[in-house]
Amino acid sequence: MSAHSESAVDDPQRPTPRALPRPRDEDEPLFEARVPGIDYGVLDSLVGYALRRAQLYLYEDFIRSLSAWNITPPRFSALVVIAHNPDLKLTELARILNVARSGAVTVVDALSELGYVARHASATDKRAFRLLLTPRGKKALAAITGAVVAHDRRIVSMLNAEEQSQLMALLGRMVGSDSP
């Protein structure tokens, strides 16, 4: 059991961990990819710029879609990795997420404050903790995953199945992997 009890996590007086950016209202438009009347010069020809603009659009929709759970992309990634790799150490999570150990600590602290992740002493390394989802975390992850899948489908809905597959393959190739 984590240091926080289930009832403490549900306390409405308790502040939410590390506040997220304010999600836009449902009727407020997402990221504006192009401002009319602006000459973007060389930016229009740069793959990195196009990817960053797409990432901003994806991020805004993700935050809006997951605001009820106070979940960011790194928090979601950590939840999924911890759920599928029980007894993972914090240093391993940092390597998997490609963040500094301090970044992984921040993510795990937030997930612990939400009552989703617990740290337990490692049986093999007295200096390390293993990470596990709590029962609350398992339940929340199921709902969060459904919201993320809906977000993902909405984001790529303008692409047909072949284009979606091609995009995933191309992104994978860009980072030197068979899959993104």
ZILINRA-V139070 format. One record per residue. N is the residue number from 1. PSI is psi as a letter, one per 30 degrees, with the letter a starting at -180 (999 if undefined). D_FIRST is the distance of its C-alpha to the first C-alpha in Angstrom with 2 decimals. Layout:
# ZILINRA-V139070
N_PSI_D_FIRST / N_PSI_D_FIRST
This chain:
# ZILINRA-V139070
1_k_0.00 / 2_l_3.78 / 3_f_6.67 / 4_k_7.85 / 5_l_7.62 / 6_e_9.36 / 7_e_12.52 / 8_e_12.66 / 9_e_12.63 / 10_f_15.35 / 11_j_17.41 / 12_f_20.81 / 13_f_21.77 / 14_k_19.14 / 15_k_20.84 / 16_k_19.92 / 17_k_18.98 / 18_i_22.14 / 19_k_24.65 / 20_l_26.31 / 21_k_30.06 / 22_k_31.53 / 23_k_31.89 / 24_l_35.47 / 25_l_36.59 / 26_e_37.17 / 27_f_40.93 / 28_k_40.88 / 29_k_41.91 / 30_a_39.67 / 31_k_40.74 / 32_j_44.52 / 33_e_45.42 / 34_k_49.01 / 35_k_50.64 / 36_k_54.13 / 37_g_56.99 / 38_k_55.07 / 39_j_56.36 / 40_f_53.46 / 41_b_55.79 / 42_f_54.38 / 43_e_50.85 / 44_f_51.87 / 45_g_52.50 / 46_k_49.29 / 47_e_46.58 / 48_e_43.98 / 49_e_44.96 / 50_e_44.79 / 51_e_41.33 / 52_e_40.10 / 53_e_41.61 / 54_e_39.97 / 55_e_36.59 / 56_e_36.99 / 57_e_37.81 / 58_e_34.82 / 59_e_32.46 / 60_e_33.81 / 61_e_33.44 / 62_e_29.88 / 63_e_28.86 / 64_e_30.71 / 65_f_29.15 / 66_g_25.51 / 67_e_25.83 / 68_f_24.01 / 69_f_20.73 / 70_h_21.59 / 71_k_21.57 / 72_l_24.01 / 73_e_25.31 / 74_e_23.34 / 75_e_20.03 / 76_e_21.01 / 77_e_22.11 / 78_e_18.90 / 79_e_16.87 / 80_e_19.43 / 81_e_19.58 / 82_e_15.86 / 83_e_15.88 / 84_f_18.96 / 85_i_18.18 / 86_k_14.87 / 87_g_14.19 / 88_k_16.44 / 89_l_16.94 / 90_e_17.52 / 91_e_21.20 / 92_e_21.58 / 93_e_20.25 / 94_e_22.76 / 95_e_25.52 / 96_e_24.88 / 97_f_24.89 / 98_h_27.84 / 99_l_26.56 / 100_l_26.45 / 101_e_23.33 / 102_e_23.27 / 103_e_23.40 / 104_e_20.40 / 105_e_18.51 / 106_e_19.71 / 107_e_18.62 / 108_e_15.06 / 109_e_14.87 / 110_e_16.21 / 111_e_13.89 / 112_e_10.83 / 113_e_12.81 / 114_f_13.39 / 115_g_9.79 / 116_f_10.82 / 117_k_9.51 / 118_k_6.78 / 119_k_8.52 / 120_k_8.37 / 121_k_11.54 / 122_k_14.35 / 123_f_16.11 / 124_f_19.39 / 125_j_19.44 / 126_f_18.29 / 127_f_19.02 / 128_l_16.87 / 129_k_13.37 / 130_k_12.64 / 131_k_11.49 / 132_k_9.84 / 133_k_10.05 / 134_l_7.50 / 135_e_9.51 / 136_e_10.92 / 137_e_11.90 / 138_e_13.61 / 139_e_15.47 / 140_e_16.47 / 141_e_17.62 / 142_e_19.97 / 143_e_21.60 / 144_e_21.74 / 145_e_23.33 / 146_e_25.88 / 147_e_26.78 / 148_e_27.15 / 149_e_29.34 / 150_e_31.44 / 151_e_31.82 / 152_e_32.91 / 153_e_35.39 / 154_e_36.81 / 155_e_37.30 / 156_g_39.21 / 157_f_41.01 / 158_f_44.30 / 159_k_44.27 / 160_l_45.20 / 161_e_43.21 / 162_e_45.46 / 163_e_45.10 / 164_e_41.31 / 165_e_41.36 / 166_e_43.89 / 167_e_41.88 / 168_e_38.78 / 169_e_41.07 / 170_e_42.82 / 171_e_39.66 / 172_e_38.48 / 173_e_41.86 / 174_e_41.74 / 175_g_38.65 / 176_h_39.96 / 177_l_37.73 / 178_f_38.50 / 179_k_35.90 / 180_999_34.50
